Amino acid sequence: MPEEKTRVDFNAPSSLVDQADVVADLLDVSRTQLLIEALRDEIEELATDDGFRRMISDAYYSGEIDFETVESILGTEEAMRMKLLRASLNRDPPEPQIESELSPPAEFYDGDVPEWTPHEEADDTESRA
């Protein structure tokens, strides 16, 4: 099934349009086909640029663009990777759950519970050096 098409109208410098017409004539393609191919080539080239890929991922993670847009530009594999990462970023970390009661400190330490007390001197390792 052919992809749906959208009509686009834009202004361009006359000299650029003239150049496009000459190139289209030489390649025996329409101006429209030449522009479509040029756009595809540019998007494919941008998709391999690290800076542009970062822009795409930032836009996706902030919700400015959707999964389908990322997929159409960067491919399914990269889009899925971003989707999974985004899902993990949006998830609250699990809280540890203890299934039974904690042992009292004396039982846990098998007797006296050690107590930390600060020393007035700096670390003993400094005095040994």
GICOR-V699827 format. One record per residue. D_CENTER is the distance of its C-alpha to the mean C-alpha in Angstrom with 1 decimal. Layout:
d_center=D_CENTER
d_center=D_CENTER
This chain:
d_center=31.2
d_center=30.3
d_center=27.2
d_center=28.1
d_center=28.7
d_center=28.4
d_center=30.9
d_center=29.6
d_center=32.0
d_center=31.3
d_center=33.4
d_center=33.2
d_center=35.7
d_center=38.8
d_center=38.7
d_center=35.2
d_center=36.4
d_center=39.6
d_center=37.6
d_center=35.5
d_center=38.7
d_center=40.3
d_center=37.4
d_center=37.3
d_center=41.1
d_center=40.9
d_center=38.3
d_center=40.2
d_center=37.3
d_center=36.9
d_center=35.2
d_center=32.8
d_center=31.9
d_center=31.5
d_center=29.1
d_center=27.1
d_center=26.8
d_center=26.0
d_center=23.1
d_center=21.8
d_center=22.2
d_center=20.4
d_center=17.3
d_center=17.4
d_center=17.8
d_center=15.0
d_center=12.6
d_center=13.7
d_center=13.3
d_center=10.8
d_center=11.2
d_center=10.6
d_center=7.5
d_center=6.2
d_center=8.1
d_center=6.8
d_center=3.2
d_center=5.8
d_center=8.2
d_center=6.9
d_center=6.6
d_center=9.8
d_center=11.4
d_center=12.3
d_center=11.5
d_center=12.0
d_center=11.1
d_center=14.0
d_center=12.9
d_center=9.6
d_center=11.9
d_center=14.6
d_center=12.8
d_center=10.7
d_center=12.9
d_center=13.2
d_center=12.2
d_center=8.6
d_center=8.5
d_center=10.2
d_center=8.2
d_center=5.2
d_center=8.5
d_center=10.0
d_center=7.7
d_center=7.9
d_center=11.6
d_center=12.2
d_center=11.1
d_center=13.4
d_center=16.1
d_center=19.0
d_center=19.9
d_center=23.1
d_center=26.3
d_center=28.7
d_center=31.7
d_center=35.1
d_center=37.3
d_center=40.5
d_center=42.2
d_center=41.6
d_center=44.6
d_center=46.6
d_center=45.9
d_center=49.3
d_center=48.8
d_center=45.3
d_center=46.6
d_center=49.8
d_center=52.1
d_center=51.7
d_center=48.4
d_center=47.5
d_center=47.0
d_center=45.2
d_center=47.4
d_center=46.4
d_center=48.6
d_center=49.9
d_center=49.5
d_center=46.3
d_center=44.8
d_center=47.6
d_center=45.7
d_center=46.2
d_center=50.0
d_center=50.1
d_center=48.4
